[in-house]
C-alpha cells in the first residue's frame, strides 16, 4: 500500500468509502476519463463488499485502486479517514500486489451532489448514485493530477 504517489497507466478503480455504501468508479485504459461502476452495500462484519470489490479489480484487470481519504477541512484525519484507511488495508490484503493508494477527497461528495442537482437528479435517485458520483470525482481528480 502506498501513499499519495500516482502510479502506472492502465485501468484504475476509485473507492468512495462510506459507513453504509461504497461508491466505485473506474478509469478508461488510457487513464483519461473516470466513469461510474456501481455502489456496494457495506458489510463491515463479513466483508462481502470487499470481496465484491476485489472481484471488480480482477474483472477489470486494474492497475491499482485509489481510496478516498475524507480529511477534515483543516486537513486532519478523523474517524471517517481512519475507516477509509482500514478499508484500504483490508482491500490491499485481498488484491496484493496491486497497489492501493489514498487521495484526499475533501469536498468530492459536495461536488458530486452539486453536479447531480444541476443535472436534475434529486431525492432518492440522487442518493442511489451519489456514492458512484463521488468516486468518479475522486478518480478524475487523481487522473488529472497525473497530468493526463
C-alpha positions in Angstrom: 0.0 0.0 0.0 1.4 3.4 -1.0 0.7 7.0 -0.1 -0.4 9.7 -2.5 2.0 9.0 -5.3 0.4 8.4 -8.8 1.3 5.0 -10.3 1.4 3.4 -13.7 -1.1 3.5 -16.6 -4.0 1.1 -17.1 -7.4 0.9 -15.6 -7.6 2.4 -12.1 -10.5 1.9 -9.7 -11.6 4.6 -7.2 -13.4 3.8 -4.0 -15.6 6.3 -2.0 -16.0 4.5 1.4 -19.0 5.4 3.5 -20.4 3.9 6.6 -23.4 2.4 4.6 -22.3 2.3 1.0 -19.2 2.2 -1.1 -19.1 4.1 -4.5 -17.0 2.6 -7.2 -15.7 4.2 -10.4 -13.0 3.2 -12.9 -10.9 4.9 -15.5 -10.6 4.1 -19.2 -7.4 2.1 -20.1 -5.6 5.2 -21.1 -6.2 6.8 -17.7 -8.0 9.9 -19.0 -11.7 9.6 -18.0 -13.4 8.3 -14.9 -16.8 6.6 -15.2 -19.1 5.1 -12.5 -19.3 1.3 -12.0 -21.6 0.6 -9.0 -22.5 1.1 -5.4 -21.8 -1.7 -2.9 -23.5 -2.1 0.4 -21.0 -2.0 3.3 -20.6 -5.3 5.2 -18.1 -4.4 8.0 -18.5 -7.8 9.7 -18.4 -10.2 6.7 -16.5 -8.1 4.2 -18.9 -9.1 1.3 -18.3 -5.6 -0.2 -14.5 -6.0 -0.1 -14.9 -9.4 -1.7 -17.1 -7.9 -4.5 -14.6 -5.0 -4.9 -11.7 -7.4 -5.2 -13.7 -9.2 -7.9 -14.1 -6.0 -9.8 -10.4 -5.3 -9.5 -9.7 -8.7 -11.1 -12.5 -8.4 -13.7 -11.1 -5.0 -14.9 -7.5 -6.2 -14.6 -7.0 -3.0 -12.7 -3.5 -1.5 -12.4 -4.4 -0.1 -9.0 -7.0 1.3 -6.6 -7.5 4.8 -5.2 -9.3 5.1 -1.9 -10.8 8.4 -0.9 -9.4 9.8 2.3 -12.0 12.1 3.9 -9.9 14.5 5.8 -11.4 17.4 7.7 -11.4 20.9 6.1 -8.3 21.6 8.3 -6.6 18.6 6.8 -6.8 16.4 9.9 -7.7 12.7 9.8 -10.8 11.9 11.9 -12.9 8.7 12.3 -14.0 8.7 8.6 -10.4 8.8 7.4 -9.4 6.0 9.8 -12.3 4.0 8.5 -11.1 4.6 4.9 -7.6 3.6 5.8 -8.7 0.4 7.5 -10.9 -0.4 4.4 -8.0 0.2 2.1 -5.7 -2.0 4.2 -8.3 -4.9 4.1 -8.7 -4.4 0.4 -4.9 -4.3 -0.2 -4.5 -7.6 1.6 -7.0 -9.2 -0.8 -5.6 -7.8 -4.1 -1.8 -7.7 -3.4 0.4 -7.0 -5.3 -1.9 -4.4 -6.9 -1.3 -1.1 -5.2 -3.8 0.7 -3.1 -3.3 4.5 -2.8 -5.1 7.1 -0.8 -6.1 10.6 -2.0 -7.6 13.4 0.0 -11.2 13.6 -1.0 -12.3 16.7 0.8 -15.4 18.1 -0.9 -15.8 15.4 -3.6 -19.2 14.4 -2.2 -20.3 18.0 -2.1 -19.1 18.5 -5.7 -20.8 15.3 -6.8 -24.1 16.4 -5.2 -23.9 19.8 -6.8 -23.4 18.3 -10.3 -26.2 15.8 -9.8 -28.5 18.6 -8.6 -27.5 20.8 -11.6 -28.3 17.8 -13.8 -31.8 17.5 -12.4 -31.1 14.4 -10.3 -32.7 14.7 -6.9 -34.2 12.8 -4.0 -33.9 9.0 -3.9 -32.5 8.9 -7.4 -29.6 11.2 -6.3 -29.0 9.1 -3.2 -28.7 6.0 -5.3 -25.9 7.4 -7.4 -24.1 9.9 -5.1 -21.5 7.4 -3.9 -20.6 6.5 -7.5 -20.5 10.2 -8.5 -18.2 10.9 -5.6 -15.9 8.0 -6.7 -15.9 9.5 -10.2 -14.9 12.9 -8.8 -12.2 11.3 -6.7 -10.8 9.3 -9.6 -11.0 12.2 -12.1 -9.1 14.4 -9.7 -6.4 11.7 -9.3 -6.2 11.2 -13.1 -5.9 14.9 -13.8 -3.2 15.2 -11.1 -1.2 12.7 -13.0 -1.1 15.1 -15.9 -3.5 13.4 -18.5 
